[in-house]
Amino acid sequence: MNLQSIIVTNCIGIAMLVVLQISSYLVRQRKLPSDRIFTAMIFLTAAACATETLSFMVDGKSFFGARAAAFITNSLAYAINVTVSYLWCIYVDLRLYKQESRLKKYYSWLGLPTILLILALIPNIKWGYLFTVDSANVYHRQPIGYIYYISVFLYLGFSVCVRYRYYKGSAKTRFFPI
């Protein structure tokens, strides 16, 4: 991949997130749980952009700590992506149903895959079953690593189902695009 395009794309992404954070300042003054989750998603997504850029910058480079930097940045990218998609499910539910009690009922078990996937990154450093960094410090995704992408899509699909059930079972016609 072209490093310049990665840097430009992620810098634009971070800039857009900063603008979104600034423009949603008044909304966040409500201090609702959904607003706090939205803010967390903005910060985590900006961190993912920065982490991805750093991972591409150290990929294939040889300097003291390069291998550790490659493992750390790639592990963070995996963890952040799955965490943001889980938080998105919570955010959608809170925006539609506005009931924090639903979070304990439904989302404590739904967070279990996220926790397990994040914990799976720790032994990956030794055994490399999700991704590896070879002796030339080049990142290689392993086939089982695709489970992270599948989980992101499952979480996003779940949020679409939550929205669908809300509109199907409710006479309320609120506009909430996801």
C-alpha positions as CSV (number, residue, x, y, z in Angstrom):
1,M,0.0,0.0,0.0
2,N,1.0,3.6,-0.6
3,L,2.0,5.1,2.7
4,Q,1.1,8.6,1.6
5,S,-2.4,7.6,0.8
6,I,-2.8,5.9,4.2
7,I,-1.5,9.0,6.0
8,V,-3.7,11.4,4.0
9,T,-6.8,9.3,4.4
10,N,-6.4,8.8,8.1
11,C,-5.5,12.5,8.6
12,I,-8.7,13.4,6.8
13,G,-10.6,10.9,9.0
14,I,-9.1,12.4,12.2
15,A,-9.9,15.9,11.0
16,M,-13.5,14.9,10.2
17,L,-13.8,13.4,13.7
18,V,-12.5,16.6,15.3
19,V,-15.1,18.6,13.4
20,L,-17.8,16.1,14.5
21,Q,-16.6,16.4,18.1
22,I,-16.6,20.2,18.0
23,S,-20.0,20.4,16.2
24,S,-21.7,18.0,18.6
25,Y,-20.5,20.0,21.6
26,L,-24.0,21.4,22.4
27,V,-25.6,18.1,22.1
28,R,-23.1,16.5,24.5
29,Q,-24.1,19.0,27.1
30,R,-27.2,16.9,27.8
31,K,-24.8,14.4,29.4
32,L,-26.9,11.4,28.3
33,P,-25.3,8.0,28.3
34,S,-25.8,7.8,24.5
35,D,-23.9,11.1,24.2
36,R,-21.0,9.7,26.3
37,I,-20.9,6.6,24.1
38,F,-20.9,8.7,21.0
39,T,-18.0,10.7,22.3
40,A,-16.1,7.5,23.2
41,M,-16.7,6.2,19.7
42,I,-15.3,9.4,18.1
43,F,-12.2,9.2,20.2
44,L,-11.7,5.5,19.6
45,T,-12.2,6.0,15.9
46,A,-9.6,8.8,15.8
47,A,-7.3,6.5,17.8
48,A,-7.9,3.7,15.2
49,C,-6.9,6.1,12.4
50,A,-3.7,7.1,14.2
51,T,-2.9,3.5,15.1
52,E,-3.4,2.3,11.6
53,T,-1.2,5.0,10.2
54,L,1.6,4.1,12.7
55,S,1.2,0.4,11.9
56,F,1.8,1.2,8.2
57,M,4.7,3.4,9.1
58,V,6.6,0.7,11.0
59,D,5.6,-2.1,8.6
60,G,8.8,-3.5,7.0
61,K,11.0,-1.0,8.8
62,S,14.0,-2.0,10.9
63,F,14.8,0.0,14.0
64,F,15.0,-0.6,17.7
65,G,11.4,-1.4,18.9
66,A,10.0,-1.8,15.5
67,R,8.7,-5.3,16.0
68,A,7.1,-4.3,19.3
69,A,5.5,-1.3,17.7
70,A,4.1,-3.4,14.9
71,F,2.5,-5.8,17.4
72,I,1.2,-3.0,19.6
73,T,-0.3,-0.9,16.8
74,N,-1.9,-3.8,15.0
75,S,-3.3,-5.3,18.2
76,L,-4.7,-1.9,19.1
77,A,-6.3,-1.6,15.7
78,Y,-8.0,-5.0,16.1
79,A,-9.2,-4.2,19.6
80,I,-10.5,-0.7,18.7
81,N,-12.4,-1.9,15.7
82,V,-14.3,-4.6,17.6
83,T,-14.9,-2.2,20.6
84,V,-16.4,0.6,18.4
85,S,-18.8,-1.8,16.7
86,Y,-20.0,-3.1,20.1
87,L,-20.4,0.5,21.4
88,W,-22.4,1.3,18.2
89,C,-24.9,-1.4,19.2
90,I,-25.3,0.1,22.6
91,Y,-25.6,3.6,21.1
92,V,-28.3,2.6,18.7
93,D,-30.3,0.9,21.5
94,L,-30.0,3.9,23.8
95,R,-31.0,6.4,21.1
96,L,-34.1,4.3,20.2
97,Y,-35.3,2.9,23.4
98,K,-33.8,5.4,25.9
99,Q,-33.7,2.7,28.6
100,E,-30.4,2.0,30.4
101,S,-32.1,-1.1,31.9
102,R,-31.9,-2.7,28.5
103,L,-28.2,-2.5,28.5
104,K,-27.8,-4.9,31.5
105,K,-30.4,-7.2,30.0
106,Y,-29.1,-7.5,26.5
107,Y,-25.7,-6.0,26.2
108,S,-23.7,-7.6,29.0
109,W,-23.8,-11.0,27.1
110,L,-23.3,-9.2,23.8
111,G,-20.1,-7.7,25.0
112,L,-18.6,-11.2,25.8
113,P,-17.3,-11.7,22.2
114,T,-15.6,-8.3,22.3
115,I,-13.9,-9.1,25.6
116,L,-12.8,-12.5,24.3
117,L,-11.5,-11.1,21.1
118,I,-9.5,-8.4,22.9
119,L,-8.1,-11.0,25.3
120,A,-7.2,-13.2,22.3
121,L,-4.8,-10.6,21.2
122,I,-2.5,-11.2,24.2
123,P,-1.4,-14.8,23.3
124,N,-1.4,-13.8,19.6
125,I,1.9,-12.0,20.4
126,K,3.6,-15.4,21.1
127,W,1.6,-17.8,18.8
128,G,0.6,-15.5,15.9
129,Y,-2.7,-17.1,15.1
130,L,-4.5,-13.8,14.3
131,F,-1.6,-12.0,12.6
132,T,2.2,-12.3,12.6
133,V,5.1,-9.9,12.1
134,D,7.9,-11.7,10.3
135,S,11.6,-11.3,10.8
136,A,11.6,-8.4,8.2
137,N,8.9,-6.7,10.4
138,V,6.2,-7.2,7.8
139,Y,2.6,-7.7,9.0
140,H,0.7,-10.8,7.8
141,R,-2.9,-11.5,8.6
142,Q,-3.7,-15.1,9.4
143,P,-7.0,-16.7,8.2
144,I,-8.5,-16.8,11.7
145,G,-7.9,-13.1,12.1
146,Y,-10.9,-12.5,9.8
147,I,-13.1,-13.4,12.8
148,Y,-12.6,-9.8,13.9
149,Y,-14.0,-8.5,10.6
150,I,-16.9,-11.0,10.9
151,S,-17.6,-9.8,14.5
152,V,-17.7,-6.2,13.4
153,F,-20.2,-7.0,10.6
154,L,-22.3,-9.1,13.1
155,Y,-22.4,-6.2,15.6
156,L,-23.4,-3.8,12.9
157,G,-26.0,-6.2,11.6
158,F,-27.3,-6.6,15.1
159,S,-27.8,-2.8,15.4
160,V,-29.8,-2.9,12.2
161,C,-32.0,-5.6,13.7
162,V,-32.5,-3.5,16.8
163,R,-33.6,-0.6,14.7
164,Y,-35.9,-2.8,12.7
165,R,-37.6,-4.3,15.8
166,Y,-38.0,-0.8,17.3
167,Y,-39.8,0.5,14.2
168,K,-41.8,-2.6,13.7
169,G,-43.0,-2.8,17.4
170,S,-43.5,0.9,17.9
171,A,-46.0,3.4,16.7
172,K,-43.3,6.1,17.0
173,T,-41.9,7.4,13.8
174,R,-38.6,8.8,14.7
175,F,-36.0,9.5,12.1
176,F,-32.8,7.8,13.1
177,P,-30.6,6.7,10.2
178,I,-27.9,4.2,11.0
